[in-house]
Amino acid sequence: MSLSKPIMNLVASYLQNLYLNPIRTKAITSCVVGSAASVASQVVAGDSVRLDPVLAFGLYGLLFGGTIPHFFYDLVERLFPEEVVAFPLVKKLLFERLIFAPLMQAFSLYTLARFEGKNHSAATKQLYALYSTVLEANWKWMTLFQIINLAFVPPMLRVLFMNLVGFCWAMFLASKRRQMTQKKEDRKD
């Protein structure tokens, strides 16, 4: 019982900040989740923790991981209002899966590479090498979570829900990027 009060205070504080400063709160949450996922991915892989991917995922989350989805989910609610549009969930899901997800995956892969210090050419090469695999996995594994998100999660909490799901997704991305880097290093040897 004594542990529940601090947890409830934390949840209440988070919800208050989410209401008063939604973009900032979502950006900071995404930064923390992305950084934690990068650390977890490296630890699970048995690697020593490198700072550049942690900073890249954190910076990406802070600048884009909370803000872009915030505006996207707002746009989806305005484009496909429940009261007006027939089959709004289907339309929201198709819009997210066929337009937003492909663009966001490409943007994420390129931006993360740039934040890690890779030049444009190296970031583009990595994007081309990983994009189809990552997008296919996103469509395969994240569609169910997007259905749950769009159907049952209140709009204010959608970014948080996807950030929590995104923890595992960020680990997947980090592992794919690390595998590609390892293959390059193996070819050099």
N, C-alpha and C positions, 0 to 999 in steps of 0.2 A: 504494500500500500504506500510506503514512503517513496518508492521509486516512481509511482504513477503521477505524483504532483509535479515533479520537475519535467517529466515528459509532457504532461498536459500544458504546463507553462510554455514549454518550447513550441509545441504545436500551436498554441494560441498566439504566441509571438510571431511565428512564421505566417500564420493566416492573416494577422493584422498587417504585417509588412507586405504581404502579397496584395492585400486590399489597398493599402495606402501608396505603395511603390511597386506596382506589379512588374514593370520591366527590370528595374534594378534587382528586385528579389529573385526573379527568374534567371537573370544573368549570373548573379552570385551563386545560386543553387547549381546552375549548369556548370559553372567554373569548378566548384567543389566536386561535383559528381564526375566530371570529365577527368580531373586530376587524380581523383581516387581510383577511377577505372584504369588509368594508365599505370599507376603504381601497382594495382592489383594484377594487371596483366603481366607486368614484368616479374613480379614475385611468383605468380603461378607458373610462368615459363622457366623459373629458376635462374633468371638473369639478375645481375646486380641492377639496382634502380638507377637509370640514367635520367638526368634532369631535363634534357631537351624535349623528350616526348611528354613528360609531365607538364612542363610549361606550355608546350604546344596545345595539348588538350585543354588545359586550364584557360589559356588565353582565348582559344577558340570558343569555349563555353561562355566565357565572360562577354566576348564581343558579339558572338553570333548564335550560340547554342540556346540561349534563353530568349534573345530578342527576335530573331527571325521566326521561330515557332509561335511566339506570342502574337505577332502580327498575322501570321498565316492562319492560326485558329480563329482569330477575330475576323479575317476575311472570309473564311469558310462559313462562319455563322451568318455573315451578312449576305453572302452569295446564295446560300441554301437554307433559308429560315424554315424552321420546323412547321410553322403555321401555314406557310404559303406554298412551298415546293412539294411536289409529289415525290415520294421515295427520297427524302433528304439524306438519310444515312448512306444509301447507295451512291448518291451523287457526291457527297462529301468524301466517301472512301475512294471512289474512282478519281476524283480530283487530286486527292492526297497521293494515292499510289501511282498514278500515271503522269502527273505533272510535277508535284512538289518533291516527292521522293527521288526521282531521277536527278532533278536539278540540285537538290540538297546534298545528295551523295557525291556528285561531281565536285560541287563547291567545297564540301568537307575534305575530301581527299586532297584536293589541290591546296587548300588553305592550310591544312595540318602540315603538309610537306614544307610549305613556305615558312610557317612558324617554327619549324625545326631547323631552319637555316638553309634549306635546299634552294638552289636557284630555279628560275622559271623552267628551264629545260629539264632539269631533274624532276621537278614537281609534275610537269606535264607527262614525262615518261612514266612516272609512278602512277599517275592518274589513268593513263591508257592501259597499264599493266593490270591494275586492280579493279577498274570500274565495273566491268561486266560481272565479275565474281561477286563483288560487294553488292551491286544492285540486285542481282539474282537472289542472293542470300537475304537481302532486305525484303524483297517481295515475298520470299518463302517464309521467313521467320517473323517479320514484323507486322504482317497484315492482320493477324489475329489480334495483336495488341492494339493496332489502330482501330479495329472494329470495336473492341472494348472501350477504348479511349473516346471515340466519337459517339458511341451509343450510351455509355453509362457514366462517364466522368464529367463533372460540371466543367464548363469552359474555363473557369478560373484555375482549375487544377490540372488541365490537360498537359501543360508543359512539364509540371512536376511529375505526373504519371509517366510521361515519355522519358523524362530524365532518369527516373528510376529503372525503367526498362532499358534505357540507353546506357546504363552502367554496364550491362552485359554486352550491349552492342558495341560500346567503345572498346571493351576488352577484345571483342572479335576483330574490330578494325585494327587495333594495335597489333594483334597477333598476325593478321594478314600482312600488314606493312613490315613487321619484323621478319616474317618468313621471306618476303621478297628481298629485303636487305641481306639476309643470310645467304640466299641463293646467289646474289651478286658477289658477296665476299668469297663464297666457295668457288665461283667461276674465276675470280682473280688469282686464287691460290694454285 
